[in-house]
């Protein structure tokens, strides 16, 4: 009887052990999953090292403190506030007072809701885009320039005229992304500081340049003609060669600014910038 009883107990113990083992394997196969279906921890290894949650929290807090301390002690590079960077604006214009000599540059900005007066939509034949706009006096002057250039055998188009604040923001951000901030800051205006906001500035392209914009435009026959005659129509080369430390921008022979015939003639004949002419240089 004693042996029979021992055998029964032994069988019971073996059955219980087997149940525990089976239960454990089932638990391993039912690990929680992420939303994408990937298993957080499979438990397939022979020795799965599970860290206590409290220890994980302590380690996370420790790392967060270290990161915060590092960020606090890290010295940020100073923003370039020179004329080749983005200096603080001296003033911000909110309305158009009609001044043809208005200066909008890195020091003199316009607000995000600034709208030029007397805007007109140019005829599509003059531009590379539809529905481009200019102030009426600048548009009339350009039509005369265009017709005289055409009589010389030159085929011109406007590829940029008046720009909104948001359009300029997009252009500037793209320039920073593609060229880096240092280059972008002398080739693309920060929003609110572009001459194109005034409705008095134009970018001129031509068939000879493949409807693009090139710094050697003044070496092309049509670019040379524009450089020599633009003042007769009231335009100046707004960003002349060698004047970056005054204008803040690189040489742009395609960028013309309407200021009226009298001012344009004086500026071009004396190799000045608009800043120098109005006494802001």
C-alpha positions as a printed NumPy array, in Angstrom:
array([[  0.   ,   0.   ,   0.   ],
       [  2.814,   2.344,   0.938],
       [  4.555,   1.757,  -2.422],
       [  1.261,   2.226,  -4.281],
       [  0.624,   5.494,  -2.424],
       [  4.116,   6.776,  -3.214],
       [  3.622,   5.951,  -6.888],
       [  0.354,   7.912,  -6.972],
       [  2.008,  10.956,  -5.369],
       [  4.911,  10.728,  -7.779],
       [  2.534,  10.675, -10.74 ],
       [  0.649,  13.725,  -9.37 ],
       [  3.903,  15.674,  -8.926],
       [  5.04 ,  14.817, -12.492],
       [  1.693,  15.953, -13.937],
       [  1.888,  19.263, -12.055],
       [  5.441,  19.948, -13.272],
       [  4.433,  19.26 , -16.857],
       [  1.546,  21.706, -16.543],
       [  3.872,  24.44 , -15.31 ],
       [  6.292,  23.908, -18.224],
       [  3.472,  23.995, -20.807],
       [  2.057,  27.162, -19.245],
       [  5.46 ,  28.876, -19.422],
       [  5.956,  28.097, -23.128],
       [  2.511,  29.463, -23.898],
       [  3.366,  32.706, -22.158],
       [  6.487,  33.152, -24.264],
       [  4.534,  32.693, -27.501],
       [  1.974,  35.337, -26.514],
       [  4.284,  38.353, -26.106],
       [  2.57 ,  41.739, -26.593],
       [  2.939,  43.313, -30.056],
       [  3.401,  46.817, -31.419],
       [  0.748,  48.303, -33.696],
       [  2.735,  47.225, -36.76 ],
       [  2.703,  43.597, -35.609],
       [  6.347,  43.385, -34.623],
       [  7.07 ,  41.515, -31.399],
       [  8.417,  43.718, -28.602],
       [ 10.485,  40.877, -27.11 ],
       [ 10.423,  37.381, -28.534],
       [ 12.081,  35.506, -25.624],
       [ 13.664,  33.116, -28.115],
       [ 17.119,  33.44 , -26.63 ],
       [ 18.39 ,  31.045, -24.111],
       [ 19.043,  33.834, -21.64 ],
       [ 16.616,  36.75 , -22.062],
       [ 17.77 ,  39.643, -19.861],
       [ 14.704,  41.568, -18.688],
       [ 15.465,  44.923, -16.984],
       [ 13.323,  45.927, -14.069],
       [ 10.891,  48.742, -15.038],
       [ 11.949,  50.894, -12.093],
       [ 15.593,  50.612, -13.12 ],
       [ 14.608,  51.604, -16.689],
       [ 12.809,  54.678, -15.38 ],
       [ 15.833,  55.689, -13.3  ],
       [ 18.137,  55.263, -16.299],
       [ 15.819,  57.326, -18.505],
       [ 15.666,  60.13 , -15.937],
       [ 19.445,  60.065, -15.641],
       [ 19.892,  60.317, -19.424],
       [ 17.321,  63.131, -19.642],
       [ 19.147,  65.108, -16.966],
       [ 22.449,  64.593, -18.763],
       [ 20.948,  65.704, -22.108],
       [ 19.415,  68.789, -20.533],
       [ 22.722,  69.709, -18.901],
       [ 24.573,  69.19 , -22.191],
       [ 22.069,  71.365, -24.082],
       [ 22.339,  74.076, -21.416],
       [ 26.12 ,  74.179, -21.621],
       [ 26.29 ,  73.91 , -25.409],
       [ 27.174,  77.243, -27.043],
       [ 25.076,  78.01 , -30.119],
       [ 26.884,  79.595, -33.053],
       [ 26.02 ,  83.278, -33.256],
       [ 23.552,  84.275, -35.977],
       [ 25.281,  86.276, -38.718],
       [ 23.96 ,  89.812, -38.192],
       [ 26.23 ,  91.38 , -40.804],
       [ 25.001,  92.728, -44.141],
       [ 25.906,  89.34 , -45.637],
       [ 23.694,  87.601, -43.097],
       [ 20.358,  88.767, -41.686],
       [ 20.829,  91.863, -39.528],
       [ 18.035,  93.146, -37.338],
       [ 15.609,  95.321, -39.29 ],
       [ 15.699,  99.023, -38.452],
       [ 12.095,  99.52 , -39.456],
       [  9.161,  97.671, -41.012],
       [  6.9  ,  99.368, -43.545],
       [  3.22 ,  98.366, -43.435],
       [  1.752, 100.495, -46.26 ],
       [  2.852, 101.745, -49.674],
       [  3.189, 105.55 , -49.781],
       [  3.958, 105.582, -53.508],
       [  7.632, 106.542, -53.148],
       [  9.526, 105.261, -56.219],
       [ 12.769, 105.412, -54.241],
       [ 11.509, 103.244, -51.374],
       [ 14.327, 101.052, -50.065],
       [ 13.453,  97.511, -49.055],
       [ 16.551,  95.573, -48.069],
       [ 18.068,  93.742, -45.113],
       [ 17.675,  96.774, -42.847],
       [ 14.354,  98.1  , -44.102],
       [ 11.592,  95.497, -44.212],
       [  7.901,  95.308, -45.054],
       [  5.221,  93.529, -43.045],
       [  3.653,  90.239, -44.078],
       [  0.481,  92.037, -45.209],
       [  2.207,  94.82 , -47.158],
       [  0.529,  95.331, -50.547],
       [  1.808,  97.719, -53.229],
       [ -0.711, 100.221, -54.623],
       [ -1.561, 100.454, -58.311],
       [ -0.757,  96.826, -59.081],
       [ -1.639,  95.633, -62.57 ],
       [ -1.554,  92.167, -64.08 ],
       [  0.907,  92.02 , -66.948],
       [  0.106,  90.563, -70.355],
       [  1.095,  86.885, -70.399],
       [  3.3  ,  87.429, -73.466],
       [  5.759,  89.406, -71.33 ],
       [  6.273,  86.733, -68.678],
       [  7.229,  83.117, -68.144],
       [  4.272,  82.746, -65.74 ],
       [  0.627,  83.724, -65.875],
       [ -0.975,  86.447, -63.745],
       [  2.271,  88.198, -62.821],
       [  1.847,  91.673, -61.311],
       [  3.73 ,  94.986, -61.237],
       [  3.008,  98.552, -60.228],
       [  1.55 , 100.386, -63.195],
       [  4.465, 102.81 , -63.752],
       [  7.032,  99.988, -63.693],
       [  4.931,  97.925, -66.097],
       [  4.529, 100.781, -68.574],
       [  8.282, 101.413, -68.494],
       [  9.072,  97.741, -69.053],
       [  6.748,  97.519, -72.07 ],
       [  8.732, 100.334, -73.702],
       [ 12.016,  98.59 , -72.872],
       [ 10.665,  95.287, -74.18 ],
       [  9.512,  96.788, -77.5  ],
       [ 12.823,  98.567, -78.107],
       [ 14.751,  95.4  , -77.199],
       [ 12.601,  93.432, -79.635],
       [ 13.394,  95.962, -82.355],
       [ 17.075,  95.156, -81.698],
       [ 16.336,  91.453, -82.205],
       [ 16.284,  90.519, -78.49 ],
       [ 13.673,  88.177, -77.053],
       [ 13.035,  89.002, -73.39 ],
       [ 10.614,  87.79 , -70.741],
       [  9.973,  88.549, -67.086],
       [ 10.48 ,  85.538, -64.846],
       [  9.753,  87.291, -61.543],
       [  7.853,  90.439, -60.616],
       [  5.89 ,  91.301, -57.461],
       [  6.112,  88.56 , -54.793],
       [  4.018,  87.97 , -51.71 ],
       [  5.532,  87.459, -48.262],
       [  4.627,  83.763, -48.329],
       [  6.139,  83.222, -51.776],
       [  9.373,  84.804, -50.578],
       [  9.36 ,  82.628, -47.475],
       [  9.156,  79.515, -49.657],
       [ 11.939,  80.714, -51.962],
       [ 14.217,  81.603, -49.056],
       [ 13.642,  78.302, -47.244],
       [ 14.348,  76.363, -50.433],
       [ 17.56 ,  78.337, -50.961],
       [ 18.73 ,  77.554, -47.42 ],
       [ 17.898,  73.893, -47.876],
       [ 19.648,  73.574, -51.241],
       [ 22.611,  75.939, -50.825],
       [ 23.092,  76.448, -47.108],
       [ 22.363,  79.602, -45.119],
       [ 25.605,  81.435, -45.919],
       [ 25.075,  81.267, -49.688],
       [ 21.312,  81.712, -49.449],
       [ 21.679,  84.958, -47.516],
       [ 23.481,  86.705, -50.383],
       [ 21.334,  85.192, -53.13 ],
       [ 17.842,  85.057, -51.677],
       [ 16.053,  87.622, -49.535],
       [ 14.574,  86.802, -46.17 ],
       [ 10.752,  87.198, -46.296],
       [  9.781,  90.824, -45.804],
       [ 13.141,  92.075, -47.07 ],
       [ 12.849,  91.427, -50.778],
       [ 12.622,  94.235, -53.337],
       [ 10.052,  92.148, -55.154],
       [  7.569,  92.994, -52.39 ],
       [  7.475,  96.574, -53.709],
       [  6.083,  95.72 , -57.148],
       [  8.896,  97.805, -58.643],
       [ 11.465,  95.056, -59.179],
       [ 11.752,  92.627, -62.084],
       [ 13.951,  89.687, -63.041],
       [ 14.577,  89.619, -66.789],
       [ 15.494,  86.486, -68.707],
       [ 15.98 ,  85.875, -72.418],
       [ 15.976,  83.274, -75.14 ],
       [ 19.764,  83.561, -75.345],
       [ 20.012,  82.443, -71.699],
       [ 17.607,  79.565, -72.272],
       [ 15.057,  81.435, -70.132],
       [ 17.292,  81.008, -67.092],
       [ 19.254,  83.476, -64.947],
       [ 23.039,  83.673, -65.269],
       [ 25.621,  85.992, -63.769],
       [ 27.27 ,  86.441, -67.152],
       [ 24.036,  87.869, -68.615],
       [ 25.795,  91.225, -69.126],
       [ 28.191,  89.472, -71.515],
       [ 25.316,  88.438, -73.79 ],
       [ 24.291,  90.979, -76.458],
       [ 20.814,  91.413, -74.924],
       [ 22.182,  91.629, -71.38 ],
       [ 24.773,  94.163, -72.481],
       [ 22.084,  96.246, -74.188],
       [ 19.959,  96.22 , -71.013],
       [ 22.946,  97.222, -68.893],
       [ 23.685, 100.154, -71.201],
       [ 20.123, 101.388, -71.781],
       [ 17.926, 100.383, -68.788],
       [ 18.23 , 103.843, -67.214],
       [ 16.565, 105.36 , -70.288],
       [ 13.398, 103.568, -69.169],
       [ 13.803, 104.353, -65.46 ],
       [ 15.459, 101.071, -64.396],
       [ 18.746, 100.387, -62.598],
       [ 20.806,  97.235, -62.09 ],
       [ 19.817,  96.918, -58.448],
       [ 22.63 ,  94.61 , -57.294],
       [ 25.792,  95.666, -59.174],
       [ 29.034,  93.748, -59.25 ],
       [ 31.344,  94.401, -56.278],
       [ 28.653,  96.033, -54.132],
       [ 27.638,  93.102, -51.919],
       [ 28.872,  94.833, -48.769],
       [ 26.414,  97.641, -49.476],
       [ 23.397,  95.818, -50.896],
       [ 23.844,  92.549, -48.992],
       [ 23.398,  90.538, -52.185],
       [ 25.564,  89.018, -54.878],
       [ 25.774,  90.484, -58.387],
       [ 22.487,  90.087, -60.284],
       [ 22.608,  91.572, -63.796],
       [ 19.069,  90.338, -64.449],
       [ 17.466,  92.135, -61.491],
       [ 16.169,  95.584, -62.486],
       [ 14.486,  98.112, -60.226],
       [ 12.265, 100.938, -61.4  ],
       [ 13.131, 104.316, -59.818],
       [ 12.198, 106.759, -62.588],
       [ 14.355, 108.079, -65.433],
       [ 16.05 , 110.938, -63.576],
       [ 17.191, 108.866, -60.6  ],
       [ 18.087, 105.871, -62.766],
       [ 20.268, 107.957, -65.066],
       [ 22.22 , 109.445, -62.171],
       [ 22.629, 106.093, -60.401],
       [ 23.82 , 104.214, -63.486],
       [ 26.138, 106.973, -64.743],
       [ 27.803, 107.213, -61.337],
       [ 27.947, 103.464, -60.646],
       [ 25.882, 103.755, -57.487],
       [ 23.508, 101.517, -55.586],
       [ 20.08 , 102.708, -54.506],
       [ 21.359, 102.773, -50.916],
       [ 24.166, 105.134, -51.898],
       [ 21.824, 107.35 , -53.907],
       [ 19.346, 107.887, -51.063],
       [ 22.107, 108.179, -48.465],
       [ 21.601, 104.9  , -46.645],
       [ 24.982, 103.347, -47.429]])
